[in-house]
Amino acid sequence: MSIEIRVLTAAEMEKLLPRFAEILCESVLSGASMHFLADITQESAKDFWRGVLEKAQSNSVRVLGAFVEGVLAGTVTLVLDTPPNQQHRADVSKLLVSSQYRRRGIARALMSELENVAQEAKRRLLVLDTGSGSGAEFLYLELGWIKVGEIPRYSLEMNGELLASSYFYKELTSPNESA
Ligand SMILES: CC(C)(COP(=O)(O)OP(=O)(O)OC[C@H]1O[C@@H](n2cnc3c(N)ncnc32)[C@H](O)[C@@H]1OP(=O)(O)O)[C@@H](O)C(=O)NCCC(=O)NCCS
């Protein structure tokens, strides 16, 4: 299976809005902790991605898409609008892989390319959070991210329980620096 990963322009995102919305709805409804709850709709998901698209237009985020045979199979967002004293770092948000494409290395490939994009933007420290105990937590540990801890009872789940959130960081080294 060949995976093509690239940074999307706002115009490309506009065309792909229904697919972005579909992937987000699918992930939320299958239990991923992604800000939304069971009342997510294709429209509310599209509104969310429209907001991201506007930030892509103003260069405050870079949205990466993973394509398999031309179909958007996954995405991740690098958030660059950090405060003036944190221009060396970036946040990572909305890593999503459509369920039918999971466990084929797409998230790994997206996160690898995200590191290249971060390096190009001169961001050397990446930060993210994810629901504790999720598959994503295993993924980040596997990819060398450092877990700094958990905040208990952080976000509401669809089953009415409050789930802890885990915080991770990764420091990037340039090719001629030792890790
Ligand atoms: C988490 C998610 C992005 C992983 O995407 P993916 O393309 O299936 O991940 P990969 O195939 O690249 O996995 C790479 C490695 O990460 C680990 N991993 C990935 N998903 C895992 C899971 N559900 N459970 C345990 N380990 C997992 C494994 O070590 C895997 O390697 P392996 O398949 O050789 O064992 C995907 O399941 C998803 O979209 N989940 C819902 C949304 C979500 O939780 N996003 C994270 C928000 S922070």
The ligand as an SDF file (V2000), in Angstrom:
LIG
                    3D

 48 50  0  0  0  0  0  0  0  0999 V2000
   -4.4960    6.4730   17.0400 C   0  0  0  0  0  0  0  0  0  0  0  0
   -4.5570    6.3990   15.5180 C   0  0  0  0  0  0  0  0  0  0  0  0
   -4.2620    7.7810   14.9330 C   0  0  0  0  0  0  0  0  0  0  0  0
   -3.4910    5.3940   15.0180 C   0  0  0  0  0  0  0  0  0  0  0  0
   -3.4790    5.4140   13.5940 O   0  0  0  0  0  0  0  0  0  0  0  0
   -2.8850    4.1800   12.7460 P   0  0  0  0  0  0  0  0  0  0  0  0
   -2.6600    4.6230   11.3660 O   0  0  0  0  0  0  0  0  0  0  0  0
   -3.7590    2.9890   12.9360 O   0  0  0  0  0  0  0  0  0  0  0  0
   -1.5040    3.9240   13.4860 O   0  0  0  0  0  0  0  0  0  0  0  0
   -0.2270    3.1470   12.8700 P   0  0  0  0  0  0  0  0  0  0  0  0
   -0.7050    2.0270   11.9940 O   0  0  0  0  0  0  0  0  0  0  0  0
    0.6880    4.1230   12.2450 O   0  0  0  0  0  0  0  0  0  0  0  0
    0.4160    2.5560   14.1990 O   0  0  0  0  0  0  0  0  0  0  0  0
    1.8050    2.6320   14.4800 C   0  0  0  0  0  0  0  0  0  0  0  0
    2.0650    1.9510   15.8230 C   0  0  0  0  0  0  0  0  0  0  0  0
    1.3910    2.6610   16.8790 O   0  0  0  0  0  0  0  0  0  0  0  0
    0.8640    1.7380   17.8460 C   0  0  0  0  0  0  0  0  0  0  0  0
   -0.6050    1.7590   17.7950 N   0  0  0  0  0  0  0  0  0  0  0  0
   -1.3920    2.3700   16.8730 C   0  0  0  0  0  0  0  0  0  0  0  0
   -2.6970    2.2050   17.1960 N   0  0  0  0  0  0  0  0  0  0  0  0
   -2.7290    1.4710   18.3210 C   0  0  0  0  0  0  0  0  0  0  0  0
   -3.7820    0.9620   19.1360 C   0  0  0  0  0  0  0  0  0  0  0  0
   -5.0810    1.2010   18.8410 N   0  0  0  0  0  0  0  0  0  0  0  0
   -3.4590    0.2390   20.2270 N   0  0  0  0  0  0  0  0  0  0  0  0
   -2.1720   -0.0030   20.5430 C   0  0  0  0  0  0  0  0  0  0  0  0
   -1.1130    0.4420   19.8130 N   0  0  0  0  0  0  0  0  0  0  0  0
   -1.3950    1.1790   18.7200 C   0  0  0  0  0  0  0  0  0  0  0  0
    1.4170    0.3620   17.4110 C   0  0  0  0  0  0  0  0  0  0  0  0
    2.6780    0.2100   18.0110 O   0  0  0  0  0  0  0  0  0  0  0  0
    1.5210    0.5470   15.9040 C   0  0  0  0  0  0  0  0  0  0  0  0
    2.4490   -0.3370   15.3220 O   0  0  0  0  0  0  0  0  0  0  0  0
    1.9520   -1.8280   14.8750 P   0  0  0  0  0  0  0  0  0  0  0  0
    0.6750   -1.6830   14.1080 O   0  0  0  0  0  0  0  0  0  0  0  0
    3.1040   -2.3140   14.0400 O   0  0  0  0  0  0  0  0  0  0  0  0
    1.7490   -2.5910   16.1510 O   0  0  0  0  0  0  0  0  0  0  0  0
   -5.9470    5.8980   15.0340 C   0  0  0  0  0  0  0  0  0  0  0  0
   -6.2880    4.7290   15.7360 O   0  0  0  0  0  0  0  0  0  0  0  0
   -7.0580    6.9110   15.2420 C   0  0  0  0  0  0  0  0  0  0  0  0
   -7.3140    7.7380   14.3660 O   0  0  0  0  0  0  0  0  0  0  0  0
   -7.7400    6.8570   16.3980 N   0  0  0  0  0  0  0  0  0  0  0  0
   -8.8540    7.7660   16.6920 C   0  0  0  0  0  0  0  0  0  0  0  0
   -8.4150    9.1850   16.8520 C   0  0  0  0  0  0  0  0  0  0  0  0
   -7.3570    9.3610   17.9300 C   0  0  0  0  0  0  0  0  0  0  0  0
   -7.4590    8.8340   19.0270 O   0  0  0  0  0  0  0  0  0  0  0  0
   -6.3510   10.1960   17.5810 N   0  0  0  0  0  0  0  0  0  0  0  0
   -5.3120   10.6170   18.4860 C   0  0  0  0  0  0  0  0  0  0  0  0
   -5.6560   11.9480   19.0310 C   0  0  0  0  0  0  0  0  0  0  0  0
   -4.4000   12.6390   20.0040 S   0  0  0  0  0  0  0  0  0  0  0  0
  1  2  1  0
  2  3  1  0
  2  4  1  0
  2 36  1  0
  4  5  1  0
  5  6  1  0
  6  7  2  0
  6  8  1  0
  6  9  1  0
  9 10  1  0
 10 11  2  0
 10 12  1  0
 10 13  1  0
 13 14  1  0
 14 15  1  0
 15 16  1  0
 15 30  1  0
 16 17  1  0
 17 18  1  0
 17 28  1  0
 18 19  1  0
 18 27  1  0
 19 20  2  0
 20 21  1  0
 21 22  1  0
 21 27  2  0
 22 23  1  0
 22 24  2  0
 24 25  1  0
 25 26  2  0
 26 27  1  0
 28 29  1  0
 28 30  1  0
 30 31  1  0
 31 32  1  0
 32 33  2  0
 32 34  1  0
 32 35  1  0
 36 37  1  0
 36 38  1  0
 38 39  2  0
 38 40  1  0
 40 41  1  0
 41 42  1  0
 42 43  1  0
 43 44  2  0
 43 45  1  0
 45 46  1  0
 46 47  1  0
 47 48  1  0
M  END
$$$$
